[in-house]
Amino acid sequence: MIQIICGPCSAESEEQVLATASALVDIFAGRKDYRHIAYRAGLWKPRTRPGTFEGVGERGLPWLQRVRRETGLKVIVEVATAAHLEAVLKAGIDMIWIGARTTANPFAVQDLADVLKGVDIPVFVKNPLNPDLDLWLGAVERLEMAGIKDISVIHRGFSFYEKGRYRNEPKWQVPIDLMRKRPDLRILCDPSHIAGKRELLYEVSQMAMDLGFDGLFIESHISPDSALSDSEQQIEPGSLARMFDNIQIRSSVPEDEELSRRLQEFRARIDSLDDNILEILELRMGVVDQIGEQKRQSNITILQQQRWEEILEKTRSGALSRGLDPEFIEELFKLIHIASIKRQA
């Protein structure tokens, strides 16, 4: 069963909080594939620039207490400082999450871990802003050292300078690596912060499901166009229900024996092709070493910019003619080029 944590980006008013919660309760009634494990709402908003809505703070805690009383939903709040956490614990909030900006600061995470010693509460940890897996795992480990037993992680994408299709770059390989290192951790995807636009929420959510994520951490607002923060990435509860209707939940293990056999054959072919790729890379680097020796003897620079431009142009056109993604091929050859320069240095 897919775990869902949803609710508005920010708690803006008691009416808005309660209306959104009530609508979300209705859409989960009778759903077998999804379980609404908590209602989320931000009280303290770490905005990038001052002068924008930065949350209602502690004033919103009674609103969330009322949500719990009237709907039966557990509630979850983001905390960034020891003062936030102490207020949340005093109010009896069920769960907390640590945001990306806080995860990036080990001092801040340690401050929260110190307050949590002896406290039995589920904690969700978002990835840091930069794709640093050790920093992400380090935050989890600090909480574990404080005695927290129920820890989950949330993949919300990574900041990057250039504007692209998504608000935050997914870099799916990072959470995949985390799954490999810590298969014991539940991992949810935050499609709202990755997508940045509600029309992209479905494709990001489906990708997370296809990769075997345990759930979604998603922003839903009763009237998203009038939201005081992140209005473009929030989704109205009715639209969220339709999105859930369309998401395909896939099994991680094939039940059909014939399908399992065919997959094993395909995987064997991939293993053989991977061996071929490694062999070709070995041969290529051997030629790189010979070129490097000739450059040293002739006292010429390692980097030959014109030659590099020729390689890029050739690989781009080659990728297009073979139906491959030119951006992927360019990034791949950039890595090969960097490795080649290091060998010649």
C-alpha positions in Angstrom: 0.0 0.0 0.0 1.3 3.4 -1.0 1.8 5.9 1.9 0.5 9.4 1.3 1.3 12.5 3.2 -0.6 15.5 1.8 -1.9 18.9 2.7 -1.2 22.5 1.9 2.3 24.0 1.5 1.4 26.4 4.3 -1.3 26.7 7.0 -2.8 30.1 6.1 -6.0 30.2 8.1 -8.0 27.8 10.3 -10.8 27.7 7.6 -8.3 26.8 4.8 -6.6 24.1 6.9 -9.9 22.4 7.9 -11.5 22.6 4.5 -8.5 21.1 2.8 -8.3 18.3 5.4 -12.0 17.5 5.1 -11.7 17.3 1.3 -8.7 15.0 1.5 -10.4 12.6 3.9 -13.2 12.2 1.4 -10.9 11.4 -1.5 -9.1 8.6 0.4 -12.3 6.9 1.6 -12.5 3.5 0.0 -9.1 3.6 -1.7 -7.3 0.3 -1.4 -3.9 1.2 -2.9 -3.3 4.4 -0.9 -3.2 5.1 2.8 -3.3 8.7 4.0 -0.8 8.5 6.9 -0.6 12.2 7.8 -1.9 15.7 7.0 1.0 18.1 6.2 1.0 21.8 6.6 4.0 24.2 7.0 3.9 26.7 9.9 7.4 28.1 9.5 8.3 28.7 5.9 12.1 29.1 5.1 11.5 31.3 2.1 14.4 32.1 -0.2 14.0 35.9 0.0 12.5 38.1 2.7 9.2 40.0 2.3 7.1 37.0 1.3 4.8 34.9 3.4 6.9 33.0 6.0 4.1 31.1 7.7 1.8 31.7 10.7 4.1 30.0 13.2 2.8 28.7 16.5 -0.5 30.3 15.9 -1.3 27.4 13.5 -0.7 24.6 16.0 -4.3 24.7 17.4 -5.6 24.5 13.8 -3.7 21.2 13.3 -4.9 19.9 16.7 -8.4 20.6 15.5 -7.8 18.7 12.2 -6.7 15.7 14.2 -9.8 15.9 16.5 -12.3 16.3 13.7 -10.9 14.1 11.0 -8.9 11.5 12.9 -5.8 12.3 10.6 -2.4 12.4 12.1 -0.6 15.7 11.5 3.0 16.5 10.5 4.9 19.8 10.6 8.3 20.9 9.4 10.7 22.0 12.1 14.0 23.9 11.4 15.1 25.0 14.9 15.0 23.7 18.4 12.4 26.3 19.3 10.1 25.0 16.5 10.5 21.5 17.7 9.8 22.2 21.3 6.6 24.0 20.4 5.5 21.2 18.2 6.2 18.5 20.8 4.4 20.5 23.4 1.4 20.7 21.1 1.4 16.9 20.7 1.9 16.9 16.9 2.2 13.3 15.6 5.1 13.6 13.2 7.8 16.0 12.0 9.8 16.5 8.9 13.2 18.2 8.4 13.4 20.3 5.3 16.1 20.4 2.7 17.8 23.6 3.9 18.0 22.2 7.4 19.3 18.8 6.3 22.2 20.6 4.6 23.3 22.0 8.0 24.7 19.3 10.3 24.8 21.8 13.2 21.0 22.4 12.8 20.3 18.7 12.5 22.3 18.1 15.7 20.3 20.7 17.5 17.1 19.0 16.6 18.5 15.6 17.5 19.5 16.8 20.9 15.9 18.0 21.6 14.6 14.6 20.3 16.6 12.5 22.7 14.1 10.3 24.7 11.2 11.3 22.4 9.2 8.7 20.4 8.0 10.4 17.3 8.3 9.5 13.5 10.8 11.8 11.7 11.0 12.3 7.9 14.2 13.7 6.5 14.2 15.5 3.1 17.4 15.4 1.0 19.7 18.4 1.2 19.6 21.0 -1.5 22.8 19.7 -3.2 23.1 16.0 -4.3 25.3 14.9 -1.4 24.2 11.4 -0.3 26.6 11.4 2.7 25.0 14.6 4.0 21.6 13.1 3.7 22.6 9.9 5.4 24.5 11.9 8.0 21.2 13.6 9.1 19.6 10.2 9.4 22.4 8.9 11.5 22.4 11.8 13.9 18.7 11.1 14.5 19.4 7.4 15.0 22.1 8.3 17.5 19.5 10.3 19.4 17.4 7.2 19.7 14.8 7.9 17.0 13.5 4.6 15.7 11.0 5.6 13.1 12.8 7.5 10.4 11.8 7.9 6.7 13.4 9.9 4.0 11.8 12.2 1.4 13.3 12.8 -2.1 12.4 16.4 -3.2 15.0 16.9 -5.9 18.1 19.2 -6.0 18.7 22.8 -6.7 20.5 23.9 -9.8 21.3 27.2 -11.3 19.8 26.9 -14.7 16.1 26.8 -15.2 14.9 23.5 -16.6 11.8 21.5 -17.0 11.5 21.0 -13.3 11.8 23.3 -10.3 14.4 20.9 -8.7 16.4 18.4 -10.6 15.3 14.8 -9.7 18.7 13.1 -10.1 17.0 9.8 -9.5 20.3 8.0 -9.1 20.8 9.6 -5.7 17.7 8.1 -4.1 18.4 4.9 -5.9 21.9 4.8 -4.3 20.3 5.6 -0.9 17.9 2.6 -1.4 21.0 0.4 -2.0 22.9 1.6 1.0 19.9 1.8 3.4 17.1 -0.6 2.2 15.7 -0.5 5.7 14.6 3.2 5.3 11.1 4.0 3.8 11.5 6.5 1.0 8.8 8.9 -0.2 8.9 11.3 -3.1 7.9 14.9 -3.0 6.7 15.5 -6.5 5.5 19.0 -5.7 9.0 20.4 -5.1 10.5 18.4 -8.0 7.9 19.5 -10.5 7.2 23.0 -9.4 4.1 22.9 -11.6 0.9 20.9 -10.9 0.7 19.7 -14.5 4.0 17.8 -14.0 3.0 16.1 -10.8 1.6 13.0 -12.4 4.7 12.2 -14.4 7.0 12.7 -11.4 4.7 10.7 -9.1 4.5 7.8 -11.7 8.3 7.7 -12.0 8.6 7.4 -8.2 6.1 4.6 -8.2 8.0 2.9 -11.1 11.2 3.1 -9.0 9.5 1.4 -6.0 9.2 4.4 -3.7 7.0 3.7 -0.6 4.8 6.8 -1.0 4.3 10.4 -1.9 4.7 13.6 0.1 2.5 16.0 -1.9 1.1 19.5 -1.5 -2.7 19.9 -1.9 -4.7 23.1 -1.3 -8.4 23.7 -1.3 -7.8 26.7 -3.6 -4.3 26.5 -4.9 -4.4 29.5 -7.2 -5.0 31.7 -4.1 -2.3 30.0 -2.0 0.1 32.3 -0.2 3.1 30.1 -1.0 4.1 27.8 -3.9 0.7 28.2 -5.6 1.8 26.7 -8.9 2.9 23.4 -7.5 -0.1 22.7 -5.3 -3.1 20.6 -6.5 -6.7 20.8 -5.6 -8.0 17.7 -3.8 -10.4 16.7 -6.6 -7.6 16.9 -9.1 -5.4 14.9 -6.7 -8.0 12.1 -6.6 -8.1 11.9 -10.4 -4.3 11.8 -10.5 -4.3 8.8 -8.0 -6.9 7.1 -10.3 -4.4 7.3 -13.2 -1.1 6.3 -11.4 -0.1 2.7 -12.1 1.1 0.8 -9.0 3.4 -1.9 -10.1 4.7 -5.0 -8.4 8.4 -5.2 -7.6 8.4 -9.0 -8.2 6.8 -10.6 -11.3 4.2 -13.2 -10.4 4.3 -14.8 -13.9 7.1 -17.4 -14.2 7.4 -16.9 -18.0 7.8 -13.2 -17.5 10.4 -13.8 -14.9 12.3 -16.1 -17.3 12.2 -13.5 -20.1 13.5 -10.7 -17.7 16.4 -12.9 -16.7 17.3 -13.4 -20.4 17.2 -9.6 -20.9 19.3 -9.0 -17.9 21.9 -11.5 -19.1 22.1 -9.7 -22.4 22.5 -6.4 -20.5 25.3 -7.9 -18.4 27.1 -9.0 -21.6 26.7 -5.6 -23.2 28.0 -3.9 -20.0 31.1 -6.1 -20.2 31.6 -5.0 -23.8 31.3 -1.4 -22.8 33.9 -1.8 -20.1 36.2 -3.6 -22.6 35.8 -0.8 -25.1 36.5 1.8 -22.4 39.7 -0.1 -21.5 40.8 0.0 -25.1 40.0 3.6 -25.4 41.9 4.6 -22.3 44.9 2.6 -23.7 44.8 4.9 -26.8 44.4 7.9 -24.5 47.6 6.9 -22.7 49.5 6.7 -26.0 48.3 10.1 -27.1 49.3 11.5 -23.7 52.8 10.2 -24.2 53.1 11.8 -27.6 51.9 15.1 -26.2 54.5 15.1 -23.5 57.3 14.3 -25.9 56.1 17.1 -28.2 55.6 19.5 -25.3 52.0 20.4 -26.3 48.9 21.0 -24.2 46.7 18.2 -23.0 43.5 20.0 -23.9 42.9 20.3 -27.6 39.8 22.4 -27.7 39.1 22.1 -31.4 39.4 18.3 -31.2 37.0 18.2 -28.2 34.4 20.3 -30.1 34.7 17.8 -33.0 34.1 14.9 -30.6 31.0 16.6 -29.1 29.5 17.4 -32.5 30.2 13.8 -33.7 28.6 12.2 -30.6 25.6 14.5 -30.7 24.8 13.6 -34.4 25.6 10.0 -33.7 23.1 10.0 -30.8 20.3 11.5 -32.9 20.9 9.0 -35.7 20.6 6.1 -33.2 17.5 7.4 -31.4 19.5 8.2 -28.2 19.1 11.3 -26.0 21.9 13.7 -27.1 22.0 15.4 -23.7 22.7 12.1 -22.0 25.4 11.1 -24.6 27.0 14.5 -24.2 27.2 14.2 -20.4 28.6 10.6 -20.8 31.3 11.8 -23.1 32.1 14.7 -20.9 32.8 12.2 -18.1 35.0 10.2 -20.4 36.8 13.3 -21.5 37.5 14.4 -17.9 38.9 10.9 -17.1 41.1 11.1 -20.3 42.5 14.4 -19.2 43.3 13.1 -15.8 45.2 10.1 -17.2 47.3 12.4 -19.5 48.1 14.9 -16.7 
